[in-house]
Amino acid sequence: MRDRLANLVQKAVKEAKLKPPEIIIEIPREKRFGDFATNVAILLAKETSKSPSEVAEAIAQKLPRLDKEKILAKAEVAPPGFINLFINDEY
């Protein structure tokens, strides 16, 4: 599942015209922060003139359209720029 999510996030990063770093997908300590999360926007913000939350929003907006398998129920941005990923119940 982590590999599938990392691939999806990487596609969204590329579509946002950003150079993708290594995508790390983690399990948050608290369930309210999703099933998985990534800090990719925080890493990418250093390369742009945008805040981590702006970068996270640009990536998160692209995820539903790129999610052909419908793995994600939703993707939320949380300060300072995390992307919280909520998995559909079927998975």
N, C-alpha and C positions, 0 to 999 in steps of 0.2 A: 504494500500500500504506500509506503514512504517513497519508493522509487517512482510510482505512478504520479504521486503528488509533486515530487521534485521535478519530474518531466513537465507536468502541467504548469508549474510556477516558472520554469525556465522558458517555456514558450511565451508566457505572458510578459516576462522580462524582455525578451527579444522583441516582441511586438511593441513594447513601450520604448523601443529604440535605445535600450540600455545594454551594456556589456554584462552578461550574466557571470557572477562569481559562482563558486561551488554552492549549490543549493542544499541547505541543511533543513530538514524537517524534523521537528521535535514534538514530543508529547508534553503539553502544558501540565503544570502541577495541579491546576484547578480546572475542573470540567467546564466552568463558565467561559474559559478562554478557548474553547473548541476541542476537537479531537486531536488536532495537530496544529502546529504553528511554525512560522518561519520569520527570521529576522533579515531576510534578503534585502528589504528596502533600507534598513539601517546601514547595511554594508554599501549599498549602491549610492546612498545620499552623499557619501564622501566624494564621489566622482561627479556629482551634479551640483547645480546651484540651488537645488530644492531641498526642502526639509524631508526627513525620513517619512513623516506622515503623508506628504504629497506624493512621494515615490510609491509608498504602500498603496495609496488610493488608486494611482494609475495602474498598478499591477493587479490589484483586487478587482477592478472594474472589468478587466479583460478575462478573468478566470472563467466566469459562467459561459461565455461564448466559446472558449477554447476547450471546455470540458465536454467532449463528445460522448464520453462514457457515463456522464451524469453522476460522477462520484460525489461532487460537492453539493451539499444542501445550501450552504452559503459561505462566503468569505467576508470577514470583518476586519477592519483596521483598528488597531488599539495602540495607544501611545506607548512609546515614542515613535513607533513605526512598524510594529509587528503586524503580520497578517495571520489572523486566526482562521483556521479551516475546519468547517463542520461537515462531517461525512453523512451522506444519505443513509437511511436505515437499512437499505438493501445490501450495503457493503459492510 
